[in-house]
Amino acid sequence: MTVRAKLKDLAPGTVFNAGPIDVRVLEHFADGRTLLIADTCIADRHFADQPFKTRPEKPAANPNDWRFSNLNRELNTEFLATFDQAEGPIRSKDILTADWSLADHEGGEGYGIIQAKIALLTQTMYEKYADQDLLELDDWWWLITPYAGYAYYARLVYADGSLYHSDAYIGYNGVRPAFFVESGITLSVEPDQVELSTSALLAEFTSKQLVEEVLRRIAEGQEDGDNDEEDDF
């Protein structure tokens, strides 16, 4: 049985189907926003493709500058459009334009700040949510953060969760988009996916449904207890 719940009622770490991809809840903010990230890498891509230079004497944008990244363009055009095409619970209009820091990995100015709907986690964001055990993934994936002092290196998460850097032109590293949405979006989820207050439960369930749900959970608890007893023999 599924229940209707607000996104803000889902505990951090909860994974749900957002339409084109499954996403993981990272944090609910007091201003009514929720930060989500792709549960897995959606593709392997270059951070920035090798530019074609007809006049190489002219200065070119640094490859690790997210503002000029081809991946940035893809995420905020083709990928953004897939939310409307999938007709899931999150649409492109629900994804909020946000400020994303392009500070370097040492906390320097880097490339300032960019405004966008879809981006990648910064190193600071990664460290925050990794400490909460919310970002485990057996893969290599890009962060948005440039590596200080080098025009070609961007930060990278290894499969074991450690941080390193890689050439922006390397195309076998994963893309794990992150974005902010309205926390009040309504979703259809499994009951054990969501932390509901008493008032939320009363609003979402009829009396009959409440009784059925309580009985179901009691039965599950008894079954688990019986299994534990069998394991003891």
C-alpha positions as CSV (number, residue, x, y, z in Angstrom):
1,M,0.0,0.0,0.0
2,T,1.3,3.4,-0.9
3,V,0.6,6.6,0.9
4,R,0.6,10.2,-0.1
5,A,3.2,12.3,1.7
6,K,5.0,15.6,1.4
7,L,8.6,15.5,0.3
8,K,9.5,17.3,3.6
9,D,8.3,14.2,5.5
10,L,10.9,11.9,3.9
11,A,13.9,11.2,6.1
12,P,17.4,12.1,4.7
13,G,18.7,9.1,2.9
14,T,15.3,8.1,1.5
15,V,15.4,7.1,-2.2
16,F,12.4,7.6,-4.4
17,N,11.5,7.7,-8.1
18,A,11.5,11.3,-9.3
19,G,10.5,10.5,-12.9
20,P,13.5,10.1,-15.1
21,I,15.8,9.0,-12.2
22,D,15.8,7.8,-8.7
23,V,16.9,10.4,-6.2
24,R,18.1,10.5,-2.6
25,V,17.0,13.1,-0.1
26,L,20.0,14.9,1.5
27,E,18.5,17.7,3.5
28,H,15.4,19.7,4.1
29,F,15.9,23.5,4.7
30,A,13.9,25.9,6.8
31,D,13.2,28.1,3.8
32,G,11.1,25.3,2.1
33,R,13.8,23.8,-0.1
34,T,15.0,20.2,-0.2
35,L,18.3,19.1,-1.7
36,L,18.2,15.9,-3.8
37,I,21.0,14.0,-5.6
38,A,20.8,11.2,-8.1
39,D,20.9,7.9,-6.3
40,T,23.5,6.5,-8.7
41,C,25.6,8.0,-11.5
42,I,23.4,8.6,-14.6
43,A,26.2,8.5,-17.1
44,D,30.0,8.7,-17.6
45,R,31.0,12.0,-19.1
46,H,33.8,14.5,-19.5
47,F,33.6,17.4,-17.1
48,A,34.6,19.4,-20.1
49,D,35.4,18.2,-23.6
50,Q,38.6,19.1,-25.3
51,P,37.8,22.4,-27.0
52,F,38.4,22.7,-30.8
53,K,40.8,25.6,-31.2
54,T,41.0,27.3,-34.6
55,R,43.1,30.1,-33.1
56,P,45.0,28.5,-30.2
57,E,46.8,31.8,-29.5
58,K,43.5,33.2,-28.1
59,P,42.9,32.5,-24.4
60,A,40.4,29.8,-23.7
61,A,38.3,29.1,-20.7
62,N,39.8,26.7,-18.2
63,P,38.4,23.2,-18.6
64,N,37.7,22.8,-14.9
65,D,35.5,26.0,-14.9
66,W,32.0,24.7,-14.5
67,R,30.5,27.9,-16.0
68,F,31.8,26.8,-19.4
69,S,31.4,23.0,-19.0
70,N,29.6,21.1,-21.7
71,L,28.3,18.9,-18.9
72,N,26.8,21.9,-17.2
73,R,25.0,22.7,-20.5
74,E,23.7,19.1,-20.9
75,L,22.3,18.9,-17.4
76,N,20.5,22.2,-17.6
77,T,19.0,21.6,-21.0
78,E,18.5,17.9,-22.2
79,F,18.6,16.4,-18.7
80,L,16.3,19.1,-17.2
81,A,13.7,18.4,-19.9
82,T,13.5,14.7,-19.0
83,F,11.6,15.6,-15.8
84,D,8.7,16.9,-17.9
85,Q,9.0,14.1,-20.4
86,A,8.8,11.4,-17.7
87,E,5.7,13.0,-16.2
88,G,6.8,12.0,-12.7
89,P,6.3,13.7,-9.3
90,I,9.0,16.3,-10.0
91,R,8.8,18.6,-13.0
92,S,11.3,21.2,-14.3
93,K,9.3,24.0,-12.8
94,D,9.7,22.4,-9.3
95,I,13.5,22.5,-9.6
96,L,14.7,25.7,-8.2
97,T,17.5,28.0,-9.5
98,A,20.2,28.0,-6.8
99,D,23.6,29.5,-6.1
100,W,26.4,26.9,-6.5
101,S,29.9,27.7,-5.3
102,L,32.8,27.3,-7.6
103,A,35.4,27.8,-4.9
104,D,38.5,25.6,-5.2
105,H,39.2,22.6,-3.0
106,E,41.3,24.7,-0.7
107,G,38.6,27.2,-0.1
108,G,40.0,29.9,-2.5
109,E,37.8,32.0,-4.7
110,G,38.0,29.6,-7.7
111,Y,35.5,30.8,-10.3
112,G,33.0,32.5,-7.9
113,I,29.4,31.4,-8.0
114,I,27.1,30.2,-10.7
115,Q,23.3,30.2,-10.7
116,A,21.7,27.1,-12.1
117,K,18.9,24.5,-11.6
118,I,21.1,21.4,-12.0
119,A,24.6,21.1,-10.8
120,L,27.0,18.7,-9.0
121,L,27.8,18.7,-5.3
122,T,30.7,21.0,-4.2
123,Q,33.5,19.4,-2.1
124,T,32.2,21.2,1.0
125,M,28.7,19.7,0.4
126,Y,30.1,16.3,-0.3
127,E,32.1,16.3,3.0
128,K,29.0,17.4,4.9
129,Y,26.7,14.7,3.7
130,A,29.4,12.0,3.5
131,D,29.9,12.5,7.2
132,Q,26.2,11.7,7.6
133,D,26.6,8.4,5.6
134,L,24.2,9.7,2.9
135,L,26.4,9.4,-0.2
136,E,27.8,5.9,-0.4
137,L,28.2,4.8,-4.0
138,D,30.5,2.2,-5.5
139,D,31.6,4.4,-8.4
140,W,33.8,7.3,-9.4
141,W,31.9,10.6,-9.8
142,W,32.6,14.2,-10.4
143,L,32.2,17.1,-8.0
144,I,31.8,20.7,-9.2
145,T,34.9,21.9,-7.4
146,P,38.1,22.8,-9.3
147,Y,41.5,21.7,-8.0
148,A,43.4,24.7,-6.9
149,G,46.3,25.9,-9.0
150,Y,45.5,23.7,-12.1
151,A,43.3,24.6,-15.0
152,Y,42.6,21.0,-16.0
153,Y,41.8,19.2,-12.8
154,A,38.4,18.9,-11.1
155,R,37.6,17.1,-7.9
156,L,36.5,13.5,-7.9
157,V,35.0,11.0,-5.5
158,Y,36.5,7.5,-5.6
159,A,34.4,4.4,-5.1
160,D,35.7,4.1,-1.5
161,G,34.5,7.7,-0.8
162,S,37.9,9.3,-0.8
163,L,38.6,12.5,-2.7
164,Y,41.0,13.0,-5.5
165,H,41.3,15.0,-8.7
166,S,41.1,14.1,-12.4
167,D,41.7,15.7,-15.8
168,A,38.5,17.4,-16.9
169,Y,38.8,15.7,-20.3
170,I,38.6,12.2,-18.8
171,G,35.4,10.7,-19.9
172,Y,34.9,7.6,-17.7
173,N,33.9,9.4,-14.5
174,G,30.3,9.4,-13.3
175,V,27.8,12.2,-13.3
176,R,25.6,12.4,-10.2
177,P,23.3,15.5,-10.6
178,A,22.1,17.5,-7.6
179,F,19.3,20.0,-7.3
180,F,16.9,21.8,-5.0
181,V,13.2,21.4,-5.1
182,E,10.1,22.7,-3.2
183,S,9.8,20.7,0.0
184,G,6.0,20.7,-0.3
185,I,5.8,18.4,-3.4
186,T,3.4,15.5,-2.8
187,L,4.7,12.0,-3.5
188,S,3.3,8.5,-3.5
189,V,5.6,6.4,-1.3
190,E,5.7,3.2,0.7
191,P,4.7,3.8,4.4
192,D,8.1,2.8,5.8
193,Q,9.9,5.3,3.5
194,V,8.4,8.3,5.3
195,E,8.6,9.8,8.8
196,L,5.1,11.2,9.4
197,S,3.9,13.1,12.4
198,T,0.7,12.1,14.1
199,S,-1.2,14.9,12.5
200,A,0.2,13.9,9.1
201,L,-0.9,10.3,9.6
202,L,-4.4,11.4,10.5
203,A,-4.6,13.6,7.5
204,E,-3.3,10.9,5.1
205,F,-5.1,7.8,6.4
206,T,-8.7,6.9,7.0
207,S,-9.5,5.1,10.3
208,K,-9.7,1.8,8.4
209,Q,-6.4,2.3,6.8
210,L,-4.8,3.3,10.1
211,V,-6.0,0.0,11.7
212,E,-4.8,-2.0,8.7
213,E,-1.4,-0.3,8.8
214,V,-0.9,-0.9,12.5
215,L,-1.9,-4.6,12.1
216,R,0.5,-5.0,9.2
217,R,3.4,-3.6,11.2
218,I,2.5,-5.7,14.2
219,A,2.5,-8.8,12.0
220,E,5.8,-7.9,10.5
221,G,7.3,-7.5,13.9
222,Q,6.0,-10.9,15.0
223,E,7.3,-12.5,11.9
224,D,10.7,-11.0,12.5
225,G,10.6,-12.3,16.1
226,D,9.8,-15.8,15.0
227,N,12.6,-15.8,12.5
228,D,15.0,-14.7,15.2
229,E,13.9,-17.6,17.4
230,E,14.4,-20.1,14.6
231,D,17.9,-18.8,14.1
232,D,18.7,-19.6,17.8
233,F,18.2,-23.3,17.2
